[in-house]
């Protein structure tokens, strides 16, 4: 059996990323709330609840809301990553409910990133 190199794994990862439901058109945006222990302690559950509530109130069904583990930046929690179709992902930091609502309205719905709260644009393994 042939060994798989790191480059092979990266290539496989990128091929699979292109098949994600976000890119297949089922969802126009994806919000990932980082819910490691540090994120939860900093208020990530409130951020997740805020997004759930606004999506339910507005009957929004074409935005995928999900969570992940630790993003590795404990001092910047609570954090989210927003991916809008055909745009680079944006990682937002030090969130509150009000900031989350602004990001939802301006970025997720409006398509324009909120630079005031953004840490970075692009994924960790992808140049933008």
C-alpha positions, 0 to 999 in steps of 0.5 A: 500500500502506498504511503500518503504524503502531507501534500496528498492529504492537503490535496484531498482536503481541498477537493472535498472542501469544494464539494461542501454543501455551501458550494453546492448551493444548498446554503448561501452561508455558513456560520461556525461558532467556536465552542471549545471550553474557552469559547463556552466560558467566554459566552459562545453559547449565548452567541449560538443562541442569538443566531438560532433565535434570529434565524427562527424569527426571520424563518431563515433556512438557507444559512447553515449554523454549526459549531466546532471545537477550540480555534486556538485563540482563547483570549479572543473568544467568543469567536465565529467563522462566517463563510458566504458563498463565493467569498473567503471565510472571515473569522470574528473575535471578542463577540457579544450578542449585539456584535453577532446581530450586526455580523448576521445582518451585514455579512450573512444577509448583506454579504459585506464583512464587518471589518470592525470585529474581524480577525482574519479573512481566508482559511488557515490552509488557503491563501487569499 
